[in-house]
Amino acid sequence: MLEIRPTCENCNKFLPYDSKEAMICTFECTFCKDCVENLLQQVCPNCGGNFHNRPIRPKHLLEKYPVSKQVIYNPVDLQKHQETMKKLKQ
């Protein structure tokens, strides 16, 4: 089950459970749409995978399956990310 993490790992923007701005990779690294599109160029800085819109957990399931409260704030080293992207394109 998805954790539904509460913030963008890069900019720490709040991403509530029903946010249409939340994007995740296959390992559920969570970033806002702005960071994914404008800084990360659709490539996860942690695994090199792509991103998809995070599903929205139905409100009636929140009590039984609460979302995560753990904030993972780890701003991306953009220079290192660019180097990784170059390697992925080879």
Buried (B, 14 or more C-beta within 10 A) or exposed (E): EBBBBBBBBBBBBEBEBBBEBBBBBEEEBBBBBBBBEEBBEEBBBBEEBEBEEBEEBEEEEEEEEEBBEEEBEEEBEEEEBEEBBEEEEE
